[in-house]
Amino acid sequence: MRIPFRALNRPFLFDYSAELSDVRAVPGEVSVGATAGAVWGRAEQQDFRSRVRGTLLGAAVGDALGAPVDGLGLTEIREAYGAEGLTDLAFGYGRRGAVTHLTQLTLFSVDGLIRAQVRRDTGAWHPPTDLHRAYRRWAATQSDWGPDERRKDDGWLAREEWLYARRDPARSCLLGFGDETMGTLDAPKNPGELGPEAAARSAPFGLLVGWEPQLVAQLAVECATQTHGHPTAYLSAGAYAVIVHALARGESLDAAVQQALAMLAARPGHQPVTDALQHALGAVRQGMPSPGRVEELVGQGTAEGLLAVAVYCALVGEDIRHGLCLAVNQGGPSAVAGALTGGLLGALHGETALPPAWLAELEGRPSVLVLADDFAMEMTQGPALHGPGGSTPGWLSRYPRG
């Protein structure tokens, strides 16, 4: 089913139920959770799980790599880590491999998407609302001392104690998720906010491989407006999700960027994001990659510049380690650059291509893997876990319908 552009320009109350009601299993393709079990073979399931794991682990390890140098200038990075800059995980927040709020929010994006699928059984189907509830659960981790066992509907992720740590959360995120009011395209939160944080939590939307790219973009955009209300920021989030979506379906990175550019063309306010992506593609042809070229793409450190950096570094990196190091060794937001680049490379190559030494030290890796596998199971075998014919109590305990 193709989603017409005019439908995607509707504001907040986008009817996801209507747009997805006639999606059916198609041989050779994947579908949304309600019907996916009919079309996934074992090899397809294994490949999808590898890309889901790769995306989430790649984003987290890129975040952890960049976190210790976030906000430092290139000269300062070289003074601290040598002429080559940062080439390995370093200490941040008291340990090697520590992640920031970017990874925390990405995990709650996944949690919200699973919960949206489970809640669909009740007839309530508006994924941005479920994502907002998930992000509000993240907000509680930034103010509470630890999990509140009295909140039975929080699910397992909100009970993970390691997440109850403030890792320099962006003010826009704290304000956006600070109350029950949900930002929308009609009434976005922080309408002047140009930062890249919304894009950095948007990789999981791209893993909805059974959805049309335009609908993936719509969901990412609507969820981005909950904290980042400027078109440059929320369209960067939509473009990033579409690129991940194409990679997760087996497309090349070049083809994935072209899909994002096609999506952007119909969106008001797209020009800065379009220009940034085209600048990234052009930079690939301008000689050997260098920190100077990355810093040129970063620009003012706003969303479109960091999106361009991620695309550029993923395209020119000799391998994942090189691409991630290139992304973080610059004077802009290094953690965001690493997270965005890692998400692309993980979706493109799968989990086994990620540097094992870095994964071994990654904070929260067991939780990331469990969540990734749960997401892959929900999207490929959801009907076996919950539905009109009966539900698995353990699954509903992990992902309550409330």
C-alpha positions in Angstrom: 0.0 0.0 0.0 1.4 3.4 -1.0 0.8 6.3 1.4 -0.2 9.5 -0.6 1.8 12.6 0.1 -1.3 14.6 0.8 -2.2 12.2 3.6 1.2 12.6 5.2 0.9 16.4 5.3 -2.1 16.1 7.7 -1.3 17.4 11.2 -1.4 15.6 14.5 -4.4 13.3 14.3 -2.9 11.1 11.6 -5.0 7.9 11.3 -2.5 5.1 11.7 -5.3 2.6 12.0 -6.8 3.5 8.6 -3.4 3.6 6.9 -2.4 0.2 8.1 -5.7 -1.6 8.1 -5.3 -3.2 4.7 -1.6 -4.2 5.1 -1.5 -7.9 4.4 1.3 -10.5 4.1 2.8 -10.4 0.7 5.2 -13.2 -0.5 8.8 -12.0 -0.4 8.0 -9.0 1.7 7.6 -8.3 5.4 4.5 -6.9 7.1 3.5 -5.2 10.4 3.4 -7.2 13.6 -0.3 -8.3 13.2 0.4 -10.4 10.2 4.2 -10.8 10.0 4.3 -14.3 11.2 2.8 -15.5 7.9 5.7 -14.3 5.8 9.0 -14.6 7.8 11.2 -17.6 7.1 14.0 -18.6 9.4 16.7 -16.9 7.4 14.7 -13.7 7.1 14.1 -13.7 10.9 17.8 -14.2 11.6 18.8 -11.4 9.2 16.2 -9.1 10.7 17.3 -9.8 14.2 21.0 -9.2 13.3 20.1 -5.8 11.8 17.9 -4.8 14.8 20.8 -5.8 17.2 23.3 -4.1 14.9 21.3 -0.9 14.8 20.7 -0.6 18.6 24.2 -1.8 19.6 25.8 0.4 16.9 24.0 3.5 18.0 24.9 2.7 21.7 28.6 2.0 21.0 28.9 5.2 18.9 27.3 7.1 21.7 29.7 5.6 24.2 32.7 6.3 22.0 31.8 10.0 21.5 30.6 10.8 25.0 34.0 11.5 26.7 34.9 14.1 24.0 31.5 15.6 23.6 31.9 19.4 23.5 35.7 19.3 23.1 37.4 21.0 20.2 39.6 18.9 17.9 42.8 20.4 19.3 41.6 19.5 22.8 40.8 16.0 21.7 44.3 15.5 20.2 46.0 17.0 23.3 44.1 14.5 25.4 44.3 11.4 23.3 47.2 11.9 20.8 47.7 13.0 17.3 45.2 10.6 15.9 42.5 11.7 18.3 40.2 9.3 20.1 40.6 5.8 18.7 39.2 3.6 21.5 36.6 3.8 24.2 37.6 6.2 27.0 36.4 7.0 30.5 33.2 8.9 30.8 30.8 9.0 33.7 33.2 7.0 35.8 33.7 4.0 33.4 34.7 3.0 29.9 31.8 2.4 27.5 29.2 4.6 29.4 26.3 5.7 27.3 24.4 9.0 27.4 20.7 10.0 27.5 20.7 9.4 23.7 20.9 5.6 24.2 18.5 5.7 27.1 15.9 7.4 24.9 16.6 5.1 22.0 15.8 2.1 24.2 12.5 3.7 25.3 11.7 4.3 21.6 11.9 0.5 21.1 9.9 -0.1 24.3 7.2 2.3 23.1 7.0 0.6 19.7 6.5 -2.8 21.2 3.9 -1.5 23.6 2.1 0.2 20.7 1.8 -3.2 18.9 0.5 -4.9 22.1 -2.0 -2.1 22.8 -3.4 -2.5 19.3 -5.2 -5.6 20.5 -7.4 -3.2 22.5 -8.4 -1.2 19.5 -6.3 1.8 20.7 -3.8 2.4 17.9 -2.0 5.8 17.9 1.7 5.0 18.1 2.8 8.6 18.9 0.8 8.5 22.1 2.4 5.2 23.1 5.9 6.6 22.3 5.1 9.7 24.4 4.1 7.4 27.3 7.5 5.6 26.9 9.4 8.8 26.9 7.6 9.9 30.0 8.8 6.7 31.6 12.3 7.8 30.6 11.7 11.2 32.2 10.9 9.4 35.4 14.4 7.8 35.4 15.9 11.3 35.3 14.2 12.4 38.5 13.5 9.3 40.6 16.1 7.5 42.7 15.1 4.2 41.2 12.3 2.1 39.9 8.9 2.4 41.6 7.6 -1.1 42.1 4.1 0.3 42.7 3.8 1.3 39.0 2.9 -2.1 37.6 2.2 -0.8 34.1 5.8 0.5 33.6 7.1 -2.7 32.2 10.5 -4.3 32.5 12.7 -1.6 30.9 11.6 1.1 33.4 12.7 -1.3 36.2 16.3 -1.5 34.9 18.3 0.3 37.7 21.2 1.2 35.4 19.0 3.6 33.5 18.4 5.7 36.6 21.3 8.0 35.8 21.4 11.5 34.4 23.8 11.6 31.5 23.6 15.2 30.5 20.1 15.0 29.1 19.3 17.8 26.6 17.1 20.6 28.1 14.8 20.2 25.1 14.1 16.6 26.1 13.5 17.4 29.8 11.1 20.2 28.9 9.4 18.2 26.2 8.7 15.2 28.4 8.3 17.2 31.6 4.5 17.1 31.6 1.6 15.1 30.2 1.1 17.5 27.2 2.3 15.9 24.0 3.8 18.0 21.3 2.3 17.6 17.9 2.8 19.0 14.4 0.0 21.5 15.1 1.5 22.4 18.5 5.1 21.2 18.8 7.1 21.4 21.9 10.1 23.8 21.7 9.2 25.2 18.3 12.6 26.9 17.9 14.7 23.8 18.8 17.1 22.8 16.0 19.1 20.2 18.0 19.9 16.6 16.8 18.7 14.7 19.9 15.3 13.7 18.3 17.0 12.3 15.3 19.4 10.3 17.6 16.5 8.4 19.2 14.8 7.7 15.8 16.6 4.7 14.5 14.0 2.2 16.0 11.3 3.7 13.7 13.4 2.6 10.7 13.2 -0.9 12.0 9.5 -1.1 11.2 10.4 -2.8 8.0 6.9 -3.8 7.1 5.7 -0.2 7.0 5.9 2.1 3.9 8.8 4.6 4.1 6.4 7.5 4.2 4.6 6.2 7.2 7.9 5.5 9.0 8.9 9.1 8.3 5.5 10.4 9.6 5.8 8.5 12.9 9.4 9.7 13.4 8.4 13.3 12.6 5.4 13.2 15.0 7.5 11.8 17.8 10.3 14.3 17.2 7.9 17.2 17.6 7.4 16.1 21.2 10.7 17.8 22.0 12.1 19.4 18.8 9.5 21.6 17.1 11.6 23.2 14.4 11.1 21.6 10.9 14.8 21.2 10.4 15.0 19.0 13.6 11.9 16.9 13.1 12.5 16.4 9.3 16.1 15.3 10.1 14.6 12.7 12.4 12.2 11.6 9.7 15.0 11.4 7.1 17.2 9.4 9.5 14.5 6.9 10.1 13.8 6.4 6.4 17.6 5.8 5.8 17.7 3.2 8.6 14.5 1.7 7.2 16.0 1.2 3.7 19.2 -0.3 5.2 17.2 -2.7 7.4 15.5 -3.9 4.2 18.8 -4.6 2.5 19.3 -1.4 0.4 22.6 0.2 -0.1 23.4 3.4 1.8 23.4 5.5 -1.4 19.9 4.1 -2.3 18.7 4.8 1.3 19.8 8.4 1.1 17.9 8.8 -2.2 14.8 7.5 -0.6 15.1 10.0 2.2 15.6 12.8 -0.3 12.5 11.8 -2.1 10.5 11.8 1.1 11.8 15.2 2.0 10.9 16.8 -1.3 7.2 16.9 -0.4 7.6 18.3 3.1 7.4 22.0 3.9 10.7 23.3 5.3 12.8 20.5 4.0 15.5 22.5 2.2 18.1 22.7 5.0 17.9 18.9 5.5 17.9 18.2 1.8 20.9 20.5 1.3 22.8 18.9 4.1 22.3 15.4 2.7 23.4 16.5 -0.7 26.4 18.2 0.8 27.3 14.9 2.5 27.1 13.0 -0.8 29.2 15.6 -2.5 31.8 15.5 0.2 32.4 11.8 -0.5 33.9 12.7 -3.9 36.2 15.4 -2.5 39.2 13.3 -1.6 40.4 11.5 1.5 38.1 11.8 4.5 39.4 14.1 7.2 38.3 15.7 10.5 38.2 19.0 8.8 35.7 17.8 6.3 33.6 16.3 9.1 33.7 19.7 11.0 32.5 21.5 7.8 29.5 19.2 7.7 28.7 19.6 11.4 28.3 23.3 10.9 26.5 24.8 13.9 25.8 21.4 15.4 22.2 21.4 14.5 20.2 18.3 13.4 20.8 18.5 9.7 24.6 18.9 10.1 24.8 15.8 12.4 22.7 13.8 9.9 25.1 14.8 7.2 28.1 13.7 9.3 26.5 10.3 10.0 25.8 9.7 6.3 29.3 10.9 5.2 31.2 8.8 7.9 29.1 5.7 7.1 29.9 6.1 3.4 33.6 6.8 3.6 34.6 4.7 6.7 37.1 1.9 5.8 35.3 -0.2 8.4 32.9 0.4 11.3 35.7 1.4 13.7 37.1 3.9 11.3 33.7 5.4 10.5 32.9 5.9 14.1 36.2 7.4 15.0 35.9 9.8 12.1 32.5 10.8 13.3 33.4 11.6 16.9 36.8 13.3 16.3 35.4 16.8 15.7 34.4 19.9 17.7 30.7 19.4 17.5 28.3 17.0 19.5 30.5 13.9 19.3 28.1 11.6 21.2 25.2 12.4 18.7 27.6 12.0 15.7 28.7 8.6 17.0 25.2 7.4 17.8 23.8 8.4 14.4 26.7 6.9 12.5 26.6 3.7 14.6 22.9 3.2 13.9 23.5 3.4 10.2 26.5 1.1 10.2 24.7 -1.4 12.4 21.6 -1.5 10.3 23.8 -1.8 7.1 26.1 -4.6 8.3 24.4 -6.3 11.3 25.7 -7.0 14.8 28.6 -9.2 13.9 30.4 -6.4 12.1 30.6 -4.2 15.2 33.9 -4.1 17.1 33.7 -6.9 19.7 36.2 -5.3 22.1 33.9 -2.2 22.3 30.8 -4.3 22.7 32.4 -6.2 25.6 32.6 -2.9 27.6 29.4 -1.3 26.5 27.2 -0.2 29.4 23.8 -1.9 29.5 24.7 -4.4 26.7 22.6 -7.2 28.2 19.5 -4.9 28.3 20.1 -3.7 24.8 20.2 -7.3 23.5 17.1 -8.4 25.3 15.2 -5.4 24.0 16.4 -5.9 20.5 15.4 -9.6 20.5 12.0 -8.8 22.0 11.4 -6.2 19.3 12.4 -8.7 16.6 10.2 -11.3 18.1 7.2 -8.9 18.4 7.6 -7.8 14.8 8.0 -11.3 13.3 5.9 -13.4 15.6 3.5 -11.0 17.4 0.3 -13.0 16.8 1.8 -15.9 18.7 2.4 -13.7 21.7 -0.8 -11.8 22.0 -4.1 -11.3 20.2 -7.8 -12.1 20.1 -7.1 -15.8 20.5 -5.1 -15.5 23.7 -2.0 -13.8 25.1 1.1 -14.9 26.8 1.0 -13.6 30.4 4.8 -13.2 30.6 4.8 -11.0 27.5 2.0 -8.8 28.8 3.9 -8.5 32.1 7.0 -7.3 30.2 5.0 -5.0 27.9 1.7 -4.1 29.6 -1.3 -2.8 27.6 -1.7 0.1 30.0 
